[in-house]
Structures are given as C-alpha cells and as structure tokens.
Amino acid sequence: MSSLFDDLKEGLEEAIAYEKGTGKANKKTYMILPVTEYSNNEICDIRMKARMTQSVFAAYMGVSPKTVEAWEGGRTHPTGPACRLLHILASGEDVEYIVAK
C-alpha cells in the first residue's frame, strides 16, 4: 500500500513542479493513423492468414460469429474499433498471446 502512496505522492510532486515551471514534464506526441476500411475479401484473407475459424475470429474481435459471416459476406462492414483490430491482424504481428490455447 505504501508503494501506491509513494507513486501518487511522486506524481503529485511532479505535477506541482511542472505547474510552477520548475519541473520537467514527460511529454509524448503520437501520430494516429486513419482507420483502414476492409473489404469482405480482405477480412476473410486476414482471418485465414491468422489461421482462425470464424468462431475463434469472432471471439478475438469481440463480436458474434454471425457478425463475422455478415462481414465476409459483404452484408455489413466493421466499424472503427473492429477495423483497428483487423489492422493489427493484417500487420502480421503474433496474436497467439490473445487467443488462449
């Protein structure tokens, strides 16, 4: 518990010093890439390259298997958060740590 208190105290001290102009802020700048939209064929290709069934892919994406079927059938399209996950899968990064064996 004291570690949490110490961390909070240190953070507050840094904030006060920064506000007074005597501290150094840790500032990061991020470039957010636009959300990529994927066609039904691209979604199917991404799933197949990840070697996932539609059921496993649906669980990974946090959607129902019917939703994956609709995406791959071209009846509906994934939106922002789902497209971000698709981008991660499409990048070829190892996703085994997300899917329990």
Secondary structure as the mmCIF struct_conf table of DSSP 4:
data_model
#
loop_
_struct_conf.conf_type_id
_struct_conf.id
_struct_conf.beg_label_comp_id
_struct_conf.beg_label_asym_id
_struct_conf.beg_label_seq_id
_struct_conf.end_label_comp_id
_struct_conf.end_label_asym_id
_struct_conf.end_label_seq_id
HELX_RH_AL_P HELX_RH_AL_P1 SER A 2 LYS A 20
TURN_TY1_P TURN_TY1_P1 GLY A 21 GLY A 21
BEND BEND1 GLY A 23 GLY A 23
HELX_LH_PP_P HELX_LH_PP_P1 ILE A 32 GLU A 37
HELX_RH_AL_P HELX_RH_AL_P2 ASN A 40 LYS A 49
TURN_TY1_P TURN_TY1_P2 ALA A 50 ARG A 51
HELX_RH_AL_P HELX_RH_AL_P3 GLN A 54 MET A 61
TURN_TY1_P TURN_TY1_P3 GLY A 62 GLY A 62
BEND BEND2 VAL A 63 VAL A 63
HELX_RH_AL_P HELX_RH_AL_P4 PRO A 65 GLU A 72
TURN_TY1_P TURN_TY1_P4 GLY A 73 GLY A 74
BEND BEND3 ARG A 75 THR A 76
HELX_RH_AL_P HELX_RH_AL_P5 GLY A 80 ALA A 90
TURN_TY1_P TURN_TY1_P5 SER A 91 GLY A 92
TURN_TY1_P TURN_TY1_P6 GLU A 96 ILE A 98
BEND BEND4 VAL A 99 VAL A 99
#
